[in-house]
Amino acid sequence: MAVFACCGRKGEVVDTMSETLSGETGISADSSHLYPSLDSLVCKDGKVRNGQFFSTLLTSLGLSASEAYNLTQSCGDVFDVRTLRVGNTYKACYSGQTLQYLIYDRDRTSQIIFKCQPPYETSVYEKPVTVEHRYADVTISNSLWVDMTNAGVSPNLILSLSDIYAWTVDFFGLQKGDRFRVLYEEKICDNEVIAVDTVRYAVFTHNGADYPAVMYNQKDGGNIYWNEKGESMRKAFLKAPLKYSRISSGFSHARRHPVTRKVQPHYGVDYAAPTGTPVMTIGDGVVTSVKYEGAGGNTVRIKHNSVYSTAYLHLSKYAKGLKVGQRVRQGDVIGYVGSTGRSTGPHLDFRVWKNGSPVNPLKMDSPPAEPLKGEHKAAFEGTSEKYKAQIDTIQAHTMVKSLFELL
């Protein structure tokens, strides 16, 4: 069933279809038979506290130590009690002073239901999740974030668009009058948007020019977003910033530093290599810093786009003439391996950030930059035309609706 609703001229969101996910997605549309009847019970809400274990949570709610043990044993493979998370909410339901059920919110779409009296039972309740097929049309007048949210668009869509257009659009440099039109899907649970599941088609308009992004999966494990010519929306990063090296230390949230001996995060990958080995930028970008940074030694930082940035630490020296503001291209030499700063020997400490958060360079998604394979061209063009027609239909419907409202 199609439902249309617009939110003004500056920005609009249209619901085009809804569907409840089936079991084959891993989320059951109906597991209500697992949910206990709570009508005759008194339920109290709570949160898992810092330092609280599953057993201590149960005893704090009124079970004896032996009852807590027996209930824990009933969990089996249904629930690993070690995964109890601080801050997660629960509902404790009583008959008089006796705890009958504990309903633990495992995540936003599922609950673990514990029957707290013999015979002890543990089950998983999967909440119904609905997929909303939606269309957003937003013209920038203030900022992308403000205009999108004012139009009723989930902030999750902004993050998805920034990832898809990371190599095309500087999301920090959008101008008044720029426009996004997007066909996408949202997952809804308990009347809340839990995810922007898929962006099917988008068009970014800037200075009168359109920049489409078409989702088409050629099932090769690589890129799935293309421009109208079938060219990848994302340029590939180099696999490594230098050659002839070995990895001496990996990305870690808790590594014992070889110099200070303190356990601390290491948000990079160390490549052992001889002093003087050329270091290359893994992608096109702009140099944002060229300076000595204490423990990091001689460091070069590069902003690749509005999403990704990289840093290259412990350099012996910089590339000749390298300076802040300089645009570099993938593969350009930006420095040479060294051991400056807090270091035990010559190596490159290479770091990557995505949206300001460190990511593991070895596991970073780096789709191929190759164009769409020839055998997929006809199907791709058909998919692109289908999405264009959907937008045309929605816009025509909205225009007709607006005319009727003026009459």
C-alpha positions in Angstrom: 0.0 0.0 0.0 1.4 3.4 -0.9 1.1 6.3 1.4 2.3 9.8 0.4 3.1 12.7 2.7 5.2 15.8 2.1 6.8 18.2 4.5 7.0 21.6 2.7 8.8 23.0 -0.3 12.3 23.2 1.3 12.3 19.6 2.2 9.9 16.7 1.9 9.8 13.0 2.9 7.4 10.6 1.2 6.5 7.1 2.5 6.1 4.9 -0.6 5.6 1.5 0.9 5.8 -0.5 4.1 6.5 -4.2 4.7 7.2 -6.3 7.8 10.4 -8.3 7.6 10.0 -12.0 7.3 11.8 -14.7 9.1 14.3 -15.2 6.3 16.0 -11.9 7.2 16.8 -13.3 10.7 14.1 -11.1 12.3 10.8 -12.8 12.9 7.7 -10.8 12.0 5.7 -12.5 14.8 7.2 -14.2 17.9 4.5 -12.8 20.2 3.7 -16.4 21.3 6.9 -16.3 23.2 5.9 -13.2 25.2 4.4 -13.9 28.6 1.1 -12.5 29.8 2.0 -9.7 32.3 -1.5 -8.5 33.0 -1.6 -9.9 36.6 2.0 -9.0 37.4 3.6 -5.9 38.8 6.6 -4.9 36.6 9.5 -2.6 37.5 11.9 -1.1 35.0 15.6 -0.9 35.6 19.1 -0.7 34.1 22.1 -3.0 34.4 24.6 -1.2 36.7 28.3 -0.9 36.5 30.0 -4.0 38.0 26.8 -6.0 38.0 26.9 -9.6 36.8 23.9 -11.7 35.7 23.9 -13.6 39.0 24.1 -10.5 41.2 21.4 -8.8 39.1 19.1 -11.8 39.8 19.8 -11.8 43.5 19.3 -8.0 43.7 15.8 -8.6 42.2 14.9 -11.2 44.8 16.2 -14.6 43.8 18.3 -16.7 46.1 21.8 -17.7 45.1 20.7 -21.2 44.3 17.7 -20.0 42.3 20.0 -17.6 40.4 22.4 -20.5 39.7 19.6 -22.7 38.4 18.2 -20.0 36.1 21.7 -19.3 34.8 22.1 -23.0 33.9 18.8 -22.9 32.0 20.2 -20.2 29.6 22.1 -22.8 27.6 23.0 -21.6 24.1 20.1 -19.1 24.2 21.9 -16.4 26.2 25.5 -16.0 27.2 25.4 -14.4 30.6 28.8 -12.9 30.0 27.2 -10.6 27.4 25.1 -8.7 29.9 25.8 -5.1 29.2 26.0 -2.1 31.5 23.2 0.4 30.7 20.9 -2.1 29.0 17.3 -1.9 30.3 15.2 -4.6 31.8 11.7 -5.3 33.2 11.4 -7.3 36.4 7.8 -8.7 36.8 6.5 -9.9 40.2 3.6 -11.8 41.7 3.5 -10.5 45.2 7.2 -10.6 46.3 8.1 -13.4 43.9 10.0 -12.6 40.8 8.2 -14.4 37.9 9.9 -13.0 34.8 12.9 -10.9 33.9 12.7 -9.3 30.4 16.1 -8.1 29.3 16.5 -5.7 26.4 19.4 -7.3 24.5 19.4 -4.7 21.7 16.9 -2.5 20.0 15.1 -5.3 18.2 15.2 -8.3 20.6 14.6 -9.2 24.2 15.7 -12.2 26.4 12.8 -13.5 28.5 13.8 -15.4 31.6 11.1 -17.5 33.5 12.4 -17.1 37.0 10.4 -19.9 38.7 10.6 -23.7 38.1 10.7 -25.0 35.5 13.3 -22.3 34.5 13.2 -21.3 30.8 15.0 -18.8 28.6 13.8 -17.6 25.2 14.4 -14.9 22.7 11.6 -12.5 21.6 12.3 -10.8 18.3 10.3 -7.5 18.0 8.5 -6.9 14.7 10.6 -4.8 12.4 9.1 -2.9 9.5 10.9 -1.6 6.4 9.6 1.7 5.2 10.4 2.6 1.6 10.8 6.3 1.5 11.8 9.3 -0.7 13.4 12.5 0.6 13.8 15.7 -1.4 15.7 18.4 0.6 17.2 21.7 -0.7 19.9 23.2 1.5 19.0 26.6 3.0 20.9 26.4 6.3 22.9 23.2 6.7 22.4 19.6 5.6 21.8 18.5 9.1 19.3 21.2 10.0 17.4 21.0 6.7 17.3 17.2 6.7 16.0 16.9 10.2 13.5 19.7 9.7 12.2 17.7 6.8 11.7 14.7 9.0 14.7 12.8 7.7 16.6 10.4 10.0 20.2 11.5 10.8 21.2 8.0 9.7 20.4 9.0 6.1 22.9 11.9 6.3 25.6 9.5 7.4 24.7 7.0 4.6 24.9 9.8 2.0 28.2 11.1 3.4 29.6 7.6 2.9 28.2 7.1 -0.6 29.3 10.6 -1.8 32.5 10.7 0.2 34.6 11.1 -3.0 32.2 13.4 -4.8 30.7 15.9 -2.2 32.5 17.9 0.5 29.8 17.7 3.1 31.5 20.6 5.0 31.3 22.8 2.0 27.7 22.4 0.9 26.1 25.6 -0.5 22.6 27.1 -0.3 20.5 25.7 -3.1 22.3 22.4 -3.2 19.7 19.6 -3.3 19.5 15.9 -2.4 16.8 13.5 -3.7 17.0 10.1 -2.3 15.1 6.8 -2.5 15.9 4.8 0.6 14.7 2.3 3.1 14.4 2.6 6.9 14.0 -0.1 9.5 11.3 0.8 12.1 11.0 -0.9 15.5 8.7 0.3 18.4 7.9 3.3 16.2 11.5 4.4 16.1 14.0 4.4 13.2 16.7 1.9 14.0 18.6 2.1 10.8 18.7 3.5 7.3 18.9 0.0 5.7 19.6 0.8 2.1 19.9 3.9 -0.1 18.7 2.7 -3.5 19.1 5.9 -5.6 20.2 9.4 -4.9 20.8 12.6 -6.9 22.9 15.4 -5.6 22.4 18.7 -7.4 25.1 21.4 -7.3 25.4 24.5 -9.5 22.7 23.1 -11.8 24.5 19.8 -12.3 23.1 16.4 -11.2 25.3 13.8 -9.6 23.4 10.5 -9.4 24.3 7.5 -7.3 22.8 4.2 -8.3 22.8 1.1 -6.1 23.6 -1.9 -8.2 25.2 -5.0 -6.7 27.1 -7.1 -9.3 27.8 -9.6 -6.5 31.6 -9.6 -6.7 32.0 -8.4 -3.1 33.1 -5.0 -4.2 31.5 -1.6 -4.9 27.7 -1.3 -5.1 27.3 2.4 -5.9 27.9 3.9 -9.3 27.3 7.1 -11.2 25.0 7.2 -14.3 27.9 6.0 -16.5 28.5 2.9 -14.4 31.7 4.3 -12.8 32.4 3.6 -9.2 31.4 6.3 -6.8 34.4 5.5 -4.6 38.1 5.5 -5.5 40.2 2.7 -4.1 42.8 3.2 -1.4 46.2 1.7 -1.8 46.5 -1.5 0.2 49.5 -0.1 2.1 51.3 3.3 2.2 54.7 1.8 1.4 56.3 -1.2 -0.2 58.7 -3.9 0.9 57.6 -4.0 4.5 56.2 -6.2 7.2 53.6 -5.5 9.8 55.3 -5.3 13.2 52.3 -4.2 15.3 48.6 -4.2 14.6 45.6 -2.1 15.4 44.5 -2.6 19.0 42.4 -1.1 21.7 44.8 -2.3 24.4 48.5 -2.7 23.4 51.5 -2.6 25.8 53.6 0.2 24.4 57.1 -1.1 23.6 58.8 2.0 25.2 56.6 3.1 28.1 55.3 -0.5 28.8 51.9 1.0 29.6 48.8 -0.7 28.2 47.1 1.8 25.9 45.2 1.9 22.6 47.2 1.6 19.4 44.9 3.0 16.7 47.2 2.3 13.8 49.3 -0.3 12.0 53.1 -0.4 12.4 55.0 -1.3 9.2 58.7 -2.2 9.9 60.9 -0.9 7.1 64.4 0.4 6.6 65.0 4.1 7.3 64.5 6.1 4.1 61.8 3.8 2.6 59.4 6.0 0.7 55.9 6.5 2.3 53.0 7.1 -0.1 49.6 8.6 0.5 46.9 5.9 0.1 44.5 8.2 -1.7 43.9 11.7 -3.2 43.6 14.4 -0.6 44.9 17.7 1.0 47.8 17.9 3.5 46.5 19.3 6.8 49.6 19.0 8.9 53.4 18.6 8.4 55.1 18.8 11.8 56.8 17.1 14.7 54.2 15.7 17.1 56.0 14.6 20.2 55.6 10.8 20.7 54.6 10.5 17.0 57.7 12.2 15.8 57.7 13.7 12.3 54.1 13.3 11.2 52.1 14.1 8.0 48.3 14.3 8.1 46.0 14.1 5.1 42.3 14.8 4.7 41.0 12.7 1.8 37.3 13.9 1.9 34.6 14.7 4.5 34.8 11.1 5.8 38.3 9.8 5.7 41.7 11.1 6.9 45.1 9.5 7.5 48.3 10.1 9.4 51.8 8.9 8.8 54.0 8.9 12.0 57.8 8.6 12.9 59.0 9.8 9.6 62.7 10.4 9.2 62.0 13.4 6.8 59.2 14.8 4.7 59.0 14.8 0.9 60.8 17.8 -0.6 58.5 20.8 -0.7 55.6 19.2 1.1 53.4 21.8 2.8 50.0 22.3 4.5 47.3 22.9 1.9 49.0 21.0 -0.8 46.9 18.6 -2.8 48.3 15.1 -3.2 47.3 12.2 -5.4 47.2 8.6 -4.6 50.7 7.1 -4.6 52.5 10.4 -4.1 55.5 10.2 -1.8 54.9 12.3 1.3 57.8 11.2 3.5 60.3 8.6 4.4 60.4 5.9 7.1 62.2 6.8 10.3 62.3 6.4 14.0 61.5 9.9 15.3 59.5 10.4 18.4 58.8 7.6 20.9 60.0 4.7 18.8 62.2 1.5 19.2 63.3 1.3 15.6 62.6 2.4 12.1 58.9 1.9 11.1 55.8 3.7 9.9 52.9 4.0 12.2 49.9 4.4 9.8 46.5 5.6 11.0 43.1 6.0 9.5 40.0 7.9 10.8 36.5 7.6 9.5 34.1 10.3 10.6 36.6 11.2 13.3 36.8 7.7 14.7 39.9 5.4 14.3 39.4 2.4 12.1 41.7 -0.6 11.5 43.5 0.1 8.2 43.9 -3.6 7.5 40.1 -4.1 7.7 39.0 -0.9 6.1 36.5 -1.3 3.3 38.2 -0.3 0.1 36.0 -1.1 -2.9 37.6 -1.4 -6.3 37.7 1.7 -8.5 37.1 -0.4 -11.7 33.9 0.5 -13.6 30.9 -1.8 -13.8 31.5 -5.0 -15.6 30.2 -5.1 -19.2 27.9 -8.0 -18.7 26.0 -6.0 -16.0 25.6 -2.8 -18.1 22.0 -3.6 -19.4 20.7 -4.6 -16.0 22.4 -1.6 -14.4 20.8 0.8 -16.9 17.4 -0.9 -16.3 17.8 -0.4 -12.5 18.8 3.2 -13.0 15.8 4.0 -15.2 13.4 2.2 -12.8 14.6 4.5 -9.9 14.4 7.6 -12.0 10.8 6.7 -13.0 9.9 6.2 -9.3 11.1 9.7 -8.5 9.3 11.2 -11.4 6.1 9.5 -10.3 6.5 10.7 -6.7 7.3 14.3 -7.8 4.3 14.3 -10.1 2.0 13.1 -7.4 3.3 15.8 -5.0 2.8 18.5 -7.6 -0.8 17.4 -8.2 -1.4 17.3 -4.5 0.0 20.8 -4.1 -2.2 22.1 -6.9 -5.3 20.7 -5.3 -4.4 22.3 -2.0 -4.3 25.7 -3.8 -7.8 25.3 -5.2 
